[in-house]
Amino acid sequence: MSEQGGRSTGHEDDWWGQLYDGATDDTGSAPAPDSLDDRFDSAAGTVNEAVGGPADGPADVEPSAGSSFGTPLPAPRPAPGEGTPPVRPPGPQRSGGRTPRLPEGPPPAWPPLGRTTSATGFPAPPDHAPTLTDAPADPRAPRPVQPVEPPPSPRGHVGSRPPTYDAEPTTLPAADPHELDDLVPDTVLDGARYGACTLRAASVRGDSARYRGELRRDALLTARFGSGDRALVLVAVATGVRGAPGAHRAAAEACRWIGKAVGLSHARLAEDIRAGRRGDLKSGLHRLTDRTLGRLRAGAAEQGLEPEAYAATLRCLLLPADPECRTRVFFGIGAGGLFRLRAGVWQDIEPKAAEARGGAVLGFGSPPSETPEGDRLTMDLGIPTPPSPYEPAPEPPREPFRFRTSVAREGDTLLLCSPGLADPLRGEDELGAHLATRWSRPEPPGLAAFLADTQVRVKGYADDRTAAAVWEA
């Protein structure tokens, strides 16, 4: 058949029949007819040979029978009328029987930024590692927090010269095997948080007592009466007489008795504090304090001691647990200190003796200088009169009762302490400045830090120290 559609001319069309004769075997290297993949591989190999020249050189690894690269195939049959076909160099083969051509030269570089790889289709990695400036600003991301300046570390001592005694305990007190309950630990530490206030309390034996092996004469009591917002917290600090036998025992009994008296009346006291009944509080607490010290005088008579030999100073704080009530009540008898740290400045708010007595100032309770009739009173020359054998000896003058109520502000620190800490606070300005810096932080110190602060020593002050501090939230 010709291009013009004419009939066959005979032998001129023999090549067409030979090409499409179904009886003629395929001329490929495999006994099965070629597939589309085989024909593509053959064409690609021909193009590569035409551009880069014939592939030469054996492959690195010759696959063995049964490997993933395929099994060796028998040599192909030569086509009719042709000689033996050329033998390809050995190398890895595909599953279709064709030998793949290995790439030459170095591997291609990674695609540029913004393009994808031909193997995975995922975005190519950037040419440089991302930095914080490359990331978009997220308004919801947390902002960096500025580092908080740590508080100054506690100091061992303040003043121009170090104290004489060692800073740590040296000698233990002597013990009686039959009176082991009479021993007093060197240090007592306590703390709590109720309502809007945080409490820290510590009592430490003084340097002098540590050196001589004497018992701590200061006593500390912290107690909570009631529960919930109606609870009442009591802090009591007592100090026995220096050098008196059983001084530590008198201080401990004073704390226990005032604690019992307040505990039995805590509901009424808490209600008076919340209602602001200052007059009722003062008269009621004065009565409870007199009963406590009266029991000490009775105990001295039972032991055959003078009343002054078995006595103690007593100072207390009442803290309501109600967070809506910020009234703090102080009461007691004897020496010590009551301070308030406000805005980084110490304030000595200890009630004065004249204020506590309610008299002894002209015009405020002192006797008049003359009678209503105009007669002047006899002047008292101060000449002592001999005691009458029919009247009991007059009692020694008692310490005035001290009472004060204080409304706390946010950030205030109220400090109640025994004379062992009150005296150096009043006598050494550097100690007050150091404690003001330490205790003006937003958060109150922990128990260990508070104990270290109360033990900052000053030369010339070696008595026991007891302190109770209240931080207002």
C-alpha positions as CSV (number, residue, x, y, z in Angstrom):
1,M,0.0,0.0,0.0
2,S,1.4,3.4,-1.0
3,E,1.0,6.8,0.4
4,Q,-1.6,7.6,-2.3
5,G,-3.7,4.7,-1.3
6,G,-2.8,2.6,-4.4
7,R,-2.4,-1.2,-4.4
8,S,0.7,-3.0,-3.4
9,T,3.5,-3.0,-5.8
10,G,5.0,-6.3,-4.6
11,H,8.5,-6.5,-3.1
12,E,8.6,-2.7,-2.3
13,D,6.3,-3.4,0.7
14,D,8.3,-6.3,2.1
15,W,9.9,-4.1,4.8
16,W,6.5,-3.2,6.2
17,G,5.5,-6.8,6.6
18,Q,8.8,-7.6,8.2
19,L,8.3,-4.8,10.7
20,Y,4.8,-5.8,11.8
21,D,5.1,-9.5,11.3
22,G,3.8,-11.1,14.5
23,A,5.9,-14.2,14.0
24,T,9.1,-12.3,14.2
25,D,10.7,-12.3,17.7
26,D,11.5,-9.0,19.5
27,T,15.1,-7.8,19.0
28,G,15.4,-6.7,22.7
29,S,17.7,-8.3,25.2
30,A,14.8,-9.8,27.2
31,P,12.8,-12.9,26.0
32,A,9.5,-11.0,26.8
33,P,8.3,-8.1,24.7
34,D,9.5,-4.7,25.7
35,S,7.3,-2.6,28.1
36,L,6.9,1.2,28.1
37,D,9.5,1.5,30.9
38,D,12.0,-0.5,28.9
39,R,11.7,1.6,25.8
40,F,12.0,4.8,27.9
41,D,15.2,3.5,29.5
42,S,16.6,2.6,26.2
43,A,15.9,6.0,24.7
44,A,17.4,7.8,27.8
45,G,20.5,5.7,27.6
46,T,20.9,6.6,23.9
47,V,20.6,10.3,24.6
48,N,23.2,10.2,27.4
49,E,25.7,8.4,25.3
50,A,25.2,10.9,22.5
51,V,25.9,13.9,24.9
52,G,28.5,12.6,27.3
53,G,30.0,9.7,25.4
54,P,29.7,6.0,26.2
55,A,29.5,5.0,29.8
56,D,32.6,3.3,30.8
57,G,33.9,1.8,34.0
58,P,32.5,-1.0,36.1
59,A,30.0,-0.4,38.9
60,D,31.2,-0.4,42.5
61,V,29.1,-3.4,43.6
62,E,28.0,-6.3,41.6
63,P,24.6,-7.6,42.8
64,S,24.4,-11.2,43.8
65,A,21.5,-13.5,43.1
66,G,18.4,-12.7,45.1
67,S,19.4,-9.1,46.0
68,S,17.1,-6.2,45.8
69,F,18.7,-5.0,42.6
70,G,17.3,-8.1,40.7
71,T,18.5,-11.5,39.6
72,P,21.0,-12.1,36.8
73,L,19.3,-12.8,33.5
74,P,20.6,-15.2,30.8
75,A,22.4,-13.7,27.8
76,P,20.0,-12.5,25.1
77,R,19.5,-14.4,21.9
78,P,21.0,-12.8,18.9
79,A,18.6,-11.5,16.3
80,P,18.3,-13.5,13.1
81,G,21.0,-12.6,10.6
82,E,23.1,-10.7,13.2
83,G,26.1,-11.6,15.2
84,T,26.6,-11.8,18.9
85,P,25.5,-8.5,20.5
86,P,28.0,-6.5,22.5
87,V,28.2,-7.3,26.2
88,R,27.4,-4.5,28.7
89,P,29.8,-3.9,31.6
90,P,28.5,-5.5,34.9
91,G,26.7,-3.2,37.3
92,P,23.5,-2.9,39.3
93,Q,20.3,-3.6,37.3
94,R,16.7,-2.6,37.7
95,S,13.9,-4.9,38.2
96,G,13.1,-4.6,34.4
97,G,16.5,-6.0,33.5
98,R,18.1,-2.6,32.5
99,T,21.3,-1.3,34.0
100,P,20.8,2.2,35.5
101,R,23.4,4.9,34.8
102,L,25.1,6.3,37.9
103,P,25.3,10.1,38.1
104,E,28.6,11.7,37.5
105,G,30.2,14.7,39.3
106,P,29.3,16.2,42.6
107,P,25.7,16.1,43.8
108,P,23.6,19.1,42.9
109,A,23.3,21.9,45.4
110,W,20.2,22.2,47.6
111,P,17.4,24.2,45.8
112,P,17.3,27.9,46.7
113,L,15.0,29.4,49.3
114,G,11.4,29.3,48.3
115,R,11.7,26.2,46.1
116,T,11.0,22.5,46.8
117,T,13.2,19.5,46.5
118,S,12.6,17.1,43.7
119,A,12.7,14.1,46.0
120,T,10.3,15.0,48.8
121,G,8.4,18.0,47.6
122,F,8.8,19.8,50.9
123,P,10.1,23.3,51.2
124,A,13.9,23.5,51.1
125,P,15.6,24.7,54.3
126,P,16.8,28.3,54.4
127,D,20.4,29.2,53.7
128,H,20.9,30.5,57.3
129,A,19.5,29.4,60.7
130,P,16.6,31.5,61.8
131,T,17.2,34.0,64.6
132,L,15.0,35.8,67.2
133,T,14.8,38.8,65.0
134,D,13.4,36.8,62.1
135,A,10.4,35.6,64.1
136,P,7.3,37.8,64.0
137,A,6.4,39.6,67.2
138,D,3.6,37.9,69.0
139,P,1.7,40.3,71.3
140,R,0.6,37.3,73.4
141,A,4.1,36.1,74.0
142,P,5.4,36.7,77.6
143,R,7.7,39.6,77.8
144,P,11.2,39.2,79.3
145,V,11.2,39.8,83.0
146,Q,13.8,42.1,84.5
147,P,16.0,40.3,87.1
148,V,15.0,41.3,90.6
149,E,17.9,42.6,92.7
150,P,18.5,40.1,95.5
151,P,18.4,41.4,99.1
152,P,21.7,42.1,100.8
153,S,23.1,39.1,102.6
154,P,22.8,39.0,106.4
155,R,25.8,40.3,108.3
156,G,27.5,38.7,111.3
157,H,27.8,42.0,113.2
158,V,27.5,45.8,112.8
159,G,29.4,48.6,114.4
160,S,33.1,49.6,114.4
161,R,34.3,46.5,116.3
162,P,33.3,42.9,116.4
163,P,31.7,41.5,119.6
164,T,33.9,39.8,122.2
165,Y,32.1,36.5,122.3
166,D,31.9,33.8,119.6
167,A,28.9,33.9,117.3
168,E,28.0,30.3,117.9
169,P,27.0,28.5,121.2
170,T,30.0,27.4,123.3
171,T,28.8,25.8,126.5
172,L,25.6,23.9,127.3
173,P,23.7,24.6,130.5
174,A,24.2,22.2,133.4
175,A,21.4,19.5,133.5
176,D,19.8,17.9,136.5
177,P,18.9,14.2,135.8
178,H,15.7,14.6,137.9
179,E,14.7,17.9,136.2
180,L,15.2,17.4,132.5
181,D,12.0,19.1,131.7
182,D,13.5,22.3,133.1
183,L,16.0,22.6,130.2
184,V,15.5,25.3,127.7
185,P,16.7,25.0,124.0
186,D,19.2,27.5,122.7
187,T,16.9,28.7,119.9
188,V,13.2,28.8,119.2
189,L,11.8,29.6,115.7
190,D,8.2,29.9,114.6
191,G,6.0,31.4,111.9
192,A,2.6,31.5,110.3
193,R,0.3,33.4,107.9
194,Y,-3.2,34.5,108.8
195,G,-5.5,37.0,107.1
196,A,-3.5,39.8,105.7
197,C,-0.4,39.3,107.8
198,T,2.7,37.0,107.9
199,L,4.3,36.2,111.3
200,R,7.9,35.4,112.1
201,A,9.1,34.8,115.6
202,A,12.4,33.8,117.1
203,S,14.1,33.6,120.5
204,V,17.9,33.1,120.8
205,R,20.2,32.7,123.8
206,G,22.5,35.7,124.1
207,D,26.3,35.6,123.6
208,S,27.0,35.9,127.3
209,A,24.7,33.1,128.2
210,R,26.1,30.9,125.5
211,Y,29.6,31.5,126.8
212,R,28.9,30.9,130.4
213,G,26.5,28.0,129.9
214,E,23.4,29.7,131.3
215,L,19.8,29.0,130.4
216,R,17.9,31.4,128.1
217,R,15.9,33.7,130.2
218,D,13.6,34.8,127.4
219,A,10.4,32.9,126.7
220,L,8.3,32.9,123.5
221,L,4.7,31.7,123.0
222,T,2.8,31.7,119.7
223,A,-0.8,30.4,119.8
224,R,-4.0,30.4,117.7
225,F,-7.4,30.3,119.4
226,G,-10.5,29.6,117.3
227,S,-10.7,28.9,113.6
228,G,-11.6,30.7,110.4
229,D,-11.9,34.4,110.3
230,R,-12.9,34.5,113.9
231,A,-9.5,33.1,115.1
232,L,-7.2,35.1,117.3
233,V,-3.4,34.8,117.2
234,L,-1.4,35.6,120.4
235,V,2.3,36.3,120.5
236,A,3.8,36.5,124.1
237,V,7.3,37.5,125.0
238,A,8.6,37.3,128.6
239,T,12.0,37.9,130.2
240,G,13.1,36.7,133.6
241,V,15.2,38.7,136.1
242,R,18.9,38.6,135.4
243,G,20.9,36.5,137.8
244,A,17.8,35.2,139.7
245,P,17.4,31.5,140.2
246,G,14.6,30.1,138.1
247,A,14.4,33.2,135.9
248,H,13.7,31.1,132.8
249,R,11.0,29.2,134.7
250,A,9.2,32.5,135.7
251,A,9.3,33.7,132.1
252,A,7.8,30.5,130.8
253,E,5.1,30.5,133.4
254,A,4.2,34.1,132.5
255,C,3.7,33.1,128.9
256,R,1.6,30.0,129.7
257,W,-0.7,31.9,132.1
258,I,-1.4,34.8,129.8
259,G,-1.9,32.3,127.0
260,K,-4.5,30.5,129.0
261,A,-6.3,33.7,130.1
262,V,-6.4,35.0,126.5
263,G,-7.5,31.6,125.1
264,L,-10.5,31.4,127.5
265,S,-11.6,34.9,126.4
266,H,-10.5,34.9,122.8
267,A,-14.1,35.1,121.3
268,R,-14.9,38.3,123.3
269,L,-11.5,39.8,122.6
270,A,-11.7,39.1,118.8
271,E,-15.2,40.7,118.7
272,D,-13.9,43.8,120.6
273,I,-11.0,44.2,118.2
274,R,-13.2,44.0,115.1
275,A,-15.7,46.5,116.6
276,G,-12.9,48.9,117.7
277,R,-13.9,48.9,121.4
278,R,-10.6,50.3,122.7
279,G,-11.7,51.0,126.2
280,D,-13.1,47.5,126.8
281,L,-9.9,46.0,125.4
282,K,-7.6,48.0,127.6
283,S,-9.5,47.3,130.8
284,G,-9.9,43.6,130.0
285,L,-6.3,43.0,129.0
286,H,-5.1,45.0,132.0
287,R,-7.1,42.7,134.3
288,L,-5.7,39.5,132.6
289,T,-2.1,40.8,132.9
290,D,-2.5,41.6,136.6
291,R,-3.8,38.1,137.3
292,T,-0.8,36.6,135.5
293,L,1.8,38.6,137.4
294,G,-0.1,38.0,140.6
295,R,0.3,34.3,140.2
296,L,4.1,34.9,139.8
297,R,4.2,36.7,143.1
298,A,2.3,33.9,144.7
299,G,4.8,31.4,143.3
300,A,7.6,33.4,144.7
301,A,6.0,33.3,148.2
302,E,5.6,29.5,147.9
303,Q,9.3,29.2,147.2
304,G,10.4,31.5,149.9
305,L,11.7,34.1,147.5
306,E,11.2,37.9,147.3
307,P,8.6,39.0,144.7
308,E,11.4,40.7,142.7
309,A,13.4,37.5,142.5
310,Y,10.7,35.5,140.7
311,A,9.2,38.0,138.3
312,A,9.2,38.6,134.5
313,T,8.4,41.3,132.0
314,L,5.5,40.4,129.7
315,R,4.7,41.9,126.3
316,C,2.0,40.5,123.9
317,L,0.5,41.0,120.5
318,L,-3.0,40.1,119.4
319,L,-3.6,39.6,115.7
320,P,-7.1,38.8,114.4
321,A,-7.2,36.3,111.5
322,D,-10.0,38.3,109.8
323,P,-8.4,39.7,106.6
324,E,-10.8,42.7,106.7
325,C,-9.5,43.7,110.1
326,R,-6.1,45.3,110.3
327,T,-6.1,46.4,113.9
328,R,-3.1,45.1,115.9
329,V,-3.3,45.2,119.7
330,F,-0.2,45.5,121.9
331,F,-0.2,45.2,125.7
332,G,2.1,44.3,128.5
333,I,4.3,45.3,131.4
334,G,8.0,45.8,131.6
335,A,10.9,46.9,129.3
336,G,11.2,46.0,125.7
337,G,10.4,47.5,122.3
338,L,7.6,48.1,119.9
339,F,8.6,49.4,116.5
340,R,7.0,49.9,113.1
341,L,8.8,49.9,109.8
342,R,6.9,52.1,107.3
343,A,8.3,53.2,104.0
344,G,11.8,52.1,105.0
345,V,11.9,54.2,108.2
346,W,11.7,52.8,111.7
347,Q,9.2,54.4,114.1
348,D,9.4,53.8,117.9
349,I,5.8,53.4,118.9
350,E,6.4,52.1,122.4
351,P,3.8,53.7,124.8
352,K,5.6,56.0,127.3
353,A,5.5,55.5,131.0
354,A,3.5,58.7,131.7
355,E,1.0,57.8,128.9
356,A,0.7,54.3,130.3
357,R,0.0,55.4,133.9
358,G,-2.6,58.0,132.9
359,G,-1.2,60.6,135.3
360,A,1.9,62.2,136.7
361,V,1.5,65.2,134.4
362,L,0.1,68.5,135.6
363,G,-3.5,68.8,134.5
364,F,-3.8,65.1,133.6
365,G,-4.6,63.4,137.0
366,S,-2.0,65.0,139.3
367,P,-3.4,66.3,142.7
368,P,-4.4,70.0,142.8
369,S,-1.9,72.5,144.5
370,E,-4.6,73.9,146.9
371,T,-8.1,73.2,148.2
372,P,-11.2,74.9,146.9
373,E,-11.1,77.1,150.0
374,G,-7.7,78.4,149.1
375,D,-5.7,76.5,151.6
376,R,-2.4,75.2,150.2
377,L,-1.6,71.6,150.8
378,T,1.3,70.5,153.1
379,M,4.5,70.1,151.1
380,D,5.9,66.5,151.1
381,L,9.6,66.8,152.0
382,G,10.2,63.2,151.2
383,I,11.2,62.2,154.8
384,P,10.6,58.5,155.2
385,T,8.4,57.3,158.1
386,P,9.1,54.2,160.0
387,P,6.9,51.2,159.1
388,S,4.0,50.5,161.5
389,P,4.1,47.1,163.1
390,Y,0.3,46.9,162.7
391,E,0.3,47.4,158.9
392,P,1.8,45.2,156.2
393,A,4.8,46.5,154.4
394,P,3.9,48.5,151.2
395,E,4.5,46.6,148.0
396,P,7.3,47.8,145.7
397,P,6.1,50.1,142.9
398,R,4.9,48.1,139.9
399,E,5.7,48.6,136.3
400,P,2.9,50.6,134.4
401,F,0.6,48.7,132.1
402,R,1.3,49.5,128.5
403,F,-1.4,49.3,125.9
404,R,-1.6,50.4,122.2
405,T,-3.7,49.7,119.2
406,S,-2.4,50.2,115.7
407,V,-4.1,50.1,112.3
408,A,-1.7,48.5,109.9
409,R,-1.2,49.7,106.3
410,E,-0.1,47.7,103.3
411,G,3.7,47.2,103.4
412,D,4.1,47.9,107.2
413,T,6.2,45.7,109.4
414,L,5.4,45.6,113.2
415,L,8.2,44.5,115.5
416,L,7.7,43.4,119.1
417,C,10.9,42.5,120.9
418,S,12.6,41.9,124.3
419,P,15.2,44.3,125.7
420,G,18.0,42.2,124.2
421,L,17.0,43.5,120.7
422,A,15.3,46.7,121.6
423,D,18.3,48.2,123.3
424,P,20.8,47.8,120.3
425,L,18.1,49.0,117.9
426,R,17.9,52.2,119.9
427,G,21.6,52.5,120.5
428,E,23.1,51.4,117.1
429,D,21.8,53.2,114.0
430,E,23.6,50.8,111.7
431,L,21.6,47.8,113.0
432,G,18.3,49.6,112.3
433,A,19.4,50.6,108.8
434,H,20.5,47.0,108.1
435,L,17.2,45.5,109.2
436,A,15.2,48.1,107.4
437,T,17.0,47.2,104.1
438,R,16.5,43.5,104.8
439,W,12.8,43.7,105.8
440,S,11.6,46.3,103.2
441,R,11.4,43.6,100.4
442,P,8.1,42.9,98.8
443,E,8.0,39.4,100.3
444,P,8.7,38.7,104.0
445,P,11.8,36.7,104.8
446,G,11.7,32.9,105.4
447,L,12.3,31.4,108.8
448,A,16.0,30.9,108.3
449,A,16.6,34.4,107.0
450,F,14.6,35.9,109.8
451,L,16.6,34.0,112.4
452,A,19.8,35.2,110.8
453,D,18.6,38.8,110.9
454,T,17.7,38.7,114.6
455,Q,21.2,37.4,115.3
456,V,23.1,40.3,113.8
457,R,25.4,41.2,116.8
458,V,26.5,44.5,118.2
459,K,29.4,44.9,120.5
460,G,28.3,45.7,124.1
461,Y,24.9,43.9,123.7
462,A,25.0,40.2,124.6
463,D,21.6,39.5,126.2
464,D,19.0,37.1,125.0
465,R,17.0,38.2,121.9
466,T,13.4,37.5,121.3
467,A,11.5,39.2,118.4
468,A,8.2,38.8,116.7
469,A,7.6,40.6,113.4
470,V,4.4,41.0,111.4
471,W,4.4,41.8,107.7
472,E,1.3,43.3,106.2
473,A,0.3,42.1,102.7
